[in-house]
Amino acid sequence: MLAINYSTLRNNLKNYCDAAIDENETVIVTRKGEKNVVIISLDKYNQIMKSARNSEYLAMIERGIEQLASGRGQQHELIEVEEDE
């Protein structure tokens, strides 16, 4: 993980973008008086987003299991789907 200031990034943007992509580096850009930002590769971003979606899905399943365990489940008849001939 690298931490650099905005001016350094501006002067060496290509090098830091290459580091994020080629070396899987996380680059934290500090900005005086402003919120900091992070530069990561698209692959790393996609992995983070996938993990977040999986976490949300698993939490939803867990809530459903808890509802069933506490007796708040409902039983439904299965819908039969006829195959087209």
Secondary structure, 3 states (H helix, E strand, C coil): CEEEEHHHHHHCHHHHHHHHHHCCCCEEEECCCCCCEEECCHHHHHHHHHHHHHHHHHHHHHHHHHHHHCCCCCCCCCCCCCCCC
